[in-house]
Amino acid sequence: MADLPGMAHVALTVTDLAVSVPWYERLLGTKPVLDEDTDAGFHHTVYLMPGGTLLGLHQHDGSGTPDRFDEHRAGLDHLSFGVADRAELEMWQARLEELGIAHGGIVDAHYGSGLSFRDPDNIALELFAPPG
């Protein structure tokens, strides 16, 4: 059996694309590569990330609840973006501060360093650098 291939895309459900799209554009520093309604009853906006992974934001038509994200429920815990090293993580910390995005500061551990923050729907996001 072949090895499972790398991650192709991640899709996050958001409550209001009018709020989330500009927030992610500022964070990512790029415009979406796709922005459309689907026949499946949702609208999606998709960003191309370095390395080819796609990050999608979905807003579903008339379904779901207005609940904010809670990583303590079954499902997604957090989404982590990899950076090269701690120096790049420090640059991202400054960038988040420049954008006015609250964060938890850089936390160092034996397995690497992380910088946690949340999107407008409270989805837990992280920038992560390997140790060393």
Rosetta blueprint (number, residue, H / E / L):
1 M L
2 A L
3 D L
4 L L
5 P L
6 G L
7 M L
8 A L
9 H E
10 V E
11 A E
12 L E
13 T E
14 V L
15 T L
16 D L
17 L H
18 A H
19 V H
20 S H
21 V H
22 P H
23 W H
24 Y H
25 E H
26 R H
27 L H
28 L H
29 G L
30 T L
31 K L
32 P L
33 V L
34 L E
35 D E
36 E E
37 D E
38 T L
39 D L
40 A L
41 G L
42 F E
43 H E
44 H E
45 T E
46 V E
47 Y E
48 L E
49 M L
50 P L
51 G L
52 G L
53 T L
54 L E
55 L E
56 G E
57 L E
58 H E
59 Q E
60 H E
61 D L
62 G L
63 S L
64 G L
65 T L
66 P L
67 D L
68 R L
69 F L
70 D L
71 E L
72 H L
73 R L
74 A L
75 G L
76 L L
77 D L
78 H L
79 L E
80 S E
81 F E
82 G E
83 V L
84 A L
85 D L
86 R H
87 A H
88 E H
89 L H
90 E H
91 M H
92 W H
93 Q H
94 A H
95 R H
96 L H
97 E H
98 E H
99 L H
100 G L
101 I L
102 A L
103 H E
104 G E
105 G E
106 I E
107 V E
108 D E
109 A E
110 H L
111 Y L
112 G E
113 S E
114 G E
115 L E
116 S E
117 F E
118 R E
119 D L
120 P L
121 D L
122 N L
123 I L
124 A E
125 L E
126 E E
127 L E
128 F E
129 A E
130 P L
131 P L
132 G L
